[in-house]
Amino acid sequence: MSTLSKEQLISLENKAHALRNTIVDTVLHAGSGHLGGALSMIDAVTLLYYRRMNINRQDPGWPDRDRFIMSKGHAGIGFVSVLADLGYIQPEDLKTFNLTGSKLGIHLDATKVPGVDASTGSLGHGLSIALGLAIAAQMTGRDYLTYCLLGDGECNEGAVWEAAMAIGNRNQNNLITMVDRNHAMLDGNTEDVMKLEPFQDKWAAFGFYAQTVNGHDFAAMDRAIEEALARKDKPTCLILDTVKGAGVDFAAGDYRWHYGAINQELAQQAHESLERYHQKRIAALKGA
């Protein structure tokens, strides 16, 4: 059961709101970016870094830290907003994202960006990397956890299911698999391009306890993670039901905003939309 108080939930909402606005600003500075998928996953990543994960803000390479693998590496424009907020990189560096000579490439490089546990972006490989990290924790006697966030379109890749089969076979329960199920990918809605449903059943067939959770509800996600950590009989896959481009009215639910360019006018529209979205979420929380 989630133990988040209303004050903690409001704090997470405020943090996610700030990060969403940073994503829009970073897309504007870069000229373009993966706006849709960054906004769909930012609530989950906010919960991990500001509530769940054991990290050291002074030392991003702390050996006992929990690990995070963002398998959907194209959403780096969202992840980097978290790294800047944590102080792992300078916020001013966000203005150079994906520009010539910047250390912040569109897919974040673990050798250049503190706080990135693995270079990702070639889709389908993150879950195998996460499994390796989870096995390493057991072999070295460390108790850190590994979280892996995949995209739903990424699950077209066969390598995802090879890793899933191995995780289920090993009952690797120090690894929590999460899928950003925003129902859209580069060139269409997932069910039009390559059907995933019954998606939850597929993960269950590979030996997981699979659960679909609202990926924009902090309390629901926190509760699901708490239950996953208590479970020893199976590994867990949390399918996070999200909206691509969540919070930006002209992008929300539209696969064409998987990647896109914005100018100052669109950025202003996005910020205004995000403010309305935030106020609606805060009002619902306060009224609960």
C-alpha positions as CSV (number, residue, x, y, z in Angstrom):
1,M,0.0,0.0,0.0
2,S,1.3,3.5,-0.9
3,T,2.2,5.5,2.1
4,L,2.3,8.8,0.2
5,S,0.6,11.7,2.1
6,K,-1.4,14.3,0.3
7,E,1.5,16.7,0.9
8,Q,4.0,14.3,-0.7
9,L,1.7,13.8,-3.7
10,I,1.4,17.6,-4.2
11,S,5.2,17.8,-4.0
12,L,5.6,15.2,-6.7
13,E,2.9,16.9,-8.8
14,N,4.8,20.2,-8.5
15,K,8.1,18.6,-9.4
16,A,6.7,16.8,-12.4
17,H,5.1,20.1,-13.6
18,A,8.5,21.8,-13.4
19,L,10.1,19.0,-15.3
20,R,7.4,19.1,-18.0
21,N,8.1,22.8,-18.5
22,T,11.8,22.1,-18.7
23,I,11.2,19.5,-21.4
24,V,9.3,22.0,-23.5
25,D,12.1,24.6,-23.0
26,T,14.8,22.1,-24.0
27,V,12.9,21.1,-27.1
28,L,12.7,24.8,-28.0
29,H,16.4,25.3,-27.5
30,A,17.3,22.2,-29.5
31,G,14.9,23.1,-32.3
32,S,13.1,19.8,-32.1
33,G,12.9,16.7,-29.9
34,H,11.0,13.7,-28.7
35,L,8.3,15.7,-27.0
36,G,5.6,13.1,-26.9
37,G,7.4,10.2,-25.3
38,A,9.3,12.4,-22.9
39,L,6.0,13.8,-21.5
40,S,4.3,10.4,-21.3
41,M,7.1,8.9,-19.1
42,I,8.0,11.9,-16.9
43,D,5.6,11.1,-14.1
44,A,7.0,7.6,-13.7
45,V,10.6,8.9,-13.7
46,T,9.7,11.7,-11.2
47,L,8.3,9.0,-8.8
48,L,11.5,6.9,-9.2
49,Y,14.0,9.7,-8.6
50,Y,12.2,11.8,-6.0
51,R,10.5,9.1,-4.1
52,R,11.6,5.5,-4.7
53,M,15.2,5.2,-5.8
54,N,18.1,5.2,-3.4
55,I,20.6,7.7,-4.9
56,N,23.3,10.1,-3.8
57,R,22.9,13.6,-5.2
58,Q,26.5,14.4,-4.4
59,D,27.8,11.2,-6.2
60,P,25.9,10.0,-9.3
61,G,28.3,7.0,-9.5
62,W,27.8,5.9,-5.9
63,P,28.3,2.0,-6.0
64,D,25.2,1.2,-3.9
65,R,22.8,3.4,-5.8
66,D,19.7,2.0,-7.4
67,R,20.1,1.7,-11.1
68,F,17.8,3.1,-13.8
69,I,17.9,2.0,-17.4
70,M,15.8,4.1,-19.8
71,S,15.5,1.6,-22.6
72,K,13.4,4.0,-24.6
73,G,16.5,6.2,-25.0
74,H,14.9,8.6,-27.4
75,A,13.1,10.1,-24.4
76,G,16.5,11.4,-23.2
77,I,15.2,15.0,-23.5
78,G,12.9,14.1,-20.6
79,F,15.5,12.2,-18.5
80,V,18.1,14.9,-18.9
81,S,15.7,17.4,-17.2
82,V,15.8,15.2,-14.1
83,L,19.6,14.9,-14.2
84,A,19.9,18.7,-14.4
85,D,17.4,19.2,-11.5
86,L,19.4,16.7,-9.4
87,G,22.6,18.7,-10.0
88,Y,24.3,15.9,-12.0
89,I,24.7,18.3,-14.9
90,Q,24.4,22.1,-15.1
91,P,20.9,23.3,-16.0
92,E,22.6,25.8,-18.4
93,D,23.8,22.8,-20.5
94,L,20.2,22.0,-21.4
95,K,20.4,24.9,-23.9
96,T,23.0,22.9,-25.9
97,F,20.9,19.6,-26.1
98,N,21.6,17.8,-29.3
99,L,23.6,20.7,-30.7
100,T,27.0,20.3,-32.3
101,G,29.7,19.8,-29.7
102,S,27.3,19.2,-26.8
103,K,27.9,16.3,-24.5
104,L,24.1,16.0,-24.4
105,G,23.2,14.0,-27.5
106,I,19.7,13.1,-28.4
107,H,20.4,9.6,-27.0
108,L,22.3,10.2,-23.7
109,D,25.9,8.8,-23.6
110,A,26.8,7.1,-20.3
111,T,30.4,8.0,-20.8
112,K,29.6,11.7,-21.0
113,V,26.6,12.4,-18.9
114,P,26.8,11.7,-15.1
115,G,23.8,9.8,-13.8
116,V,23.2,7.8,-16.9
117,D,23.7,4.1,-16.1
118,A,23.8,2.9,-19.7
119,S,23.8,4.4,-23.2
120,T,20.5,3.5,-24.9
121,G,18.6,4.4,-27.9
122,S,19.2,1.4,-30.1
123,L,15.8,0.0,-29.1
124,G,15.3,-3.4,-27.5
125,H,18.5,-3.7,-25.5
126,G,17.8,-1.9,-22.3
127,L,16.0,-4.8,-20.6
128,S,19.0,-7.1,-21.2
129,I,21.3,-4.5,-19.7
130,A,19.0,-4.1,-16.7
131,L,19.1,-7.9,-16.2
132,G,22.9,-7.9,-16.2
133,L,22.9,-5.1,-13.6
134,A,20.4,-7.1,-11.5
135,I,22.5,-10.2,-11.7
136,A,25.6,-8.3,-10.9
137,A,24.0,-7.0,-7.7
138,Q,23.4,-10.6,-6.5
139,M,26.9,-11.7,-7.5
140,T,28.6,-8.9,-5.7
141,G,26.4,-9.0,-2.6
142,R,24.8,-5.6,-3.1
143,D,21.2,-4.9,-2.4
144,Y,20.6,-2.2,-5.0
145,L,17.5,-2.4,-7.2
146,T,17.3,-2.0,-10.9
147,Y,14.4,-0.3,-12.7
148,C,14.0,-0.5,-16.5
149,L,11.6,1.7,-18.5
150,L,10.7,0.5,-22.0
151,G,8.5,2.1,-24.6
152,D,5.5,0.1,-25.9
153,G,6.6,0.5,-29.5
154,E,10.0,-0.8,-28.5
155,C,8.3,-4.1,-27.5
156,N,8.1,-4.9,-31.2
157,E,11.8,-5.9,-30.8
158,G,12.5,-9.5,-30.3
159,A,15.4,-8.8,-28.0
160,V,12.9,-7.5,-25.4
161,W,11.2,-10.9,-25.2
162,E,14.5,-12.8,-25.0
163,A,15.3,-10.7,-21.9
164,A,11.9,-11.2,-20.6
165,M,12.2,-14.9,-20.9
166,A,15.5,-14.9,-19.0
167,I,14.1,-12.7,-16.3
168,G,11.1,-14.9,-15.8
169,N,13.3,-18.0,-15.8
170,R,15.6,-16.6,-13.2
171,N,12.7,-15.0,-11.1
172,Q,14.8,-11.8,-11.1
173,N,12.8,-10.0,-8.5
174,N,15.5,-7.3,-7.8
175,L,14.6,-5.9,-11.2
176,I,11.3,-4.0,-11.9
177,T,10.3,-3.7,-15.5
178,M,8.1,-0.8,-16.5
179,V,6.6,-0.1,-19.9
180,D,5.5,3.4,-21.0
181,R,2.3,2.3,-22.7
182,N,1.4,5.5,-24.4
183,H,-0.2,3.6,-27.3
184,A,1.7,5.4,-30.0
185,M,5.1,5.1,-31.8
186,L,7.0,6.9,-34.6
187,D,4.7,6.1,-37.5
188,G,1.3,5.4,-35.9
189,N,-0.7,4.0,-33.1
190,T,0.8,0.8,-31.8
191,E,-2.3,-1.3,-32.5
192,D,-2.3,-0.1,-36.1
193,V,1.4,-0.8,-36.7
194,M,2.0,-4.0,-34.7
195,K,-0.7,-5.1,-32.3
196,L,0.6,-5.5,-28.7
197,E,-2.7,-6.6,-27.1
198,P,-3.3,-8.6,-25.0
199,F,-0.2,-6.9,-23.7
200,Q,-0.5,-7.7,-20.0
201,D,-1.1,-11.4,-20.8
202,K,2.0,-11.5,-22.9
203,W,4.2,-10.5,-19.9
204,A,2.4,-12.9,-17.7
205,A,3.1,-15.7,-20.1
206,F,6.8,-15.0,-19.7
207,G,6.6,-15.5,-16.0
208,F,5.9,-12.0,-14.7
209,Y,3.4,-10.7,-12.4
210,A,2.0,-8.1,-14.8
211,Q,-0.2,-5.2,-13.8
212,T,-1.6,-2.2,-15.7
213,V,-1.4,1.0,-13.8
214,N,-2.3,4.6,-14.5
215,G,1.1,6.1,-15.4
216,H,0.1,9.6,-14.5
217,D,-1.1,8.6,-11.0
218,F,1.7,8.8,-8.4
219,A,-0.2,7.0,-5.7
220,A,-1.2,4.1,-8.0
221,M,2.3,3.7,-9.3
222,D,3.9,4.0,-5.8
223,R,1.5,1.3,-4.5
224,A,2.3,-1.0,-7.4
225,I,6.0,-0.6,-6.8
226,E,5.6,-1.3,-3.1
227,E,3.7,-4.5,-3.9
228,A,6.4,-5.5,-6.4
229,L,9.1,-5.1,-3.8
230,A,7.2,-7.3,-1.4
231,R,6.7,-10.1,-4.0
232,K,9.3,-12.8,-4.1
233,D,7.6,-15.5,-6.2
234,K,7.7,-13.6,-9.6
235,P,9.4,-10.7,-11.2
236,T,7.1,-7.7,-11.9
237,C,6.2,-5.8,-15.1
238,L,4.2,-2.6,-14.6
239,I,2.5,-1.5,-17.7
240,L,2.0,2.2,-17.3
241,D,-1.1,3.4,-19.1
242,T,-0.1,6.9,-20.3
243,V,-0.9,9.6,-22.9
244,K,1.7,10.5,-25.4
245,G,2.4,14.3,-25.1
246,A,0.5,14.4,-21.8
247,G,-0.3,17.9,-20.7
248,V,0.3,19.7,-24.0
249,D,-3.1,20.0,-25.7
250,F,-1.9,20.1,-29.3
251,A,0.3,17.0,-28.9
252,A,-1.6,14.8,-26.4
253,G,-2.5,11.5,-27.9
254,D,-1.1,12.3,-31.3
255,Y,1.6,9.9,-32.6
256,R,2.8,12.7,-34.9
257,W,4.4,14.3,-31.9
258,H,6.7,11.4,-31.3
259,Y,9.3,13.8,-32.6
260,G,8.7,17.4,-33.6
261,A,9.9,20.9,-33.8
262,I,8.5,23.9,-31.9
263,N,9.0,27.6,-32.1
264,Q,8.5,30.3,-29.5
265,E,4.8,30.5,-30.2
266,L,4.2,26.8,-29.8
267,A,6.4,26.7,-26.7
268,Q,4.2,29.4,-25.1
269,Q,1.1,27.5,-26.0
270,A,2.6,24.4,-24.5
271,H,3.5,26.2,-21.2
272,E,0.0,27.5,-21.0
273,S,-1.5,24.1,-21.6
274,L,0.8,22.6,-19.0
275,E,-0.3,25.1,-16.4
276,R,-4.0,24.2,-17.0
277,Y,-3.1,20.5,-16.9
278,H,-1.2,20.9,-13.6
279,Q,-4.0,23.0,-12.0
280,K,-6.5,20.3,-12.9
281,R,-4.4,17.6,-11.4
282,I,-3.8,19.6,-8.2
283,A,-7.5,20.3,-7.9
284,A,-8.4,16.6,-8.2
285,L,-5.8,15.7,-5.6
286,K,-7.0,18.4,-3.1
287,G,-10.5,17.3,-3.6
288,A,-9.7,13.6,-3.1
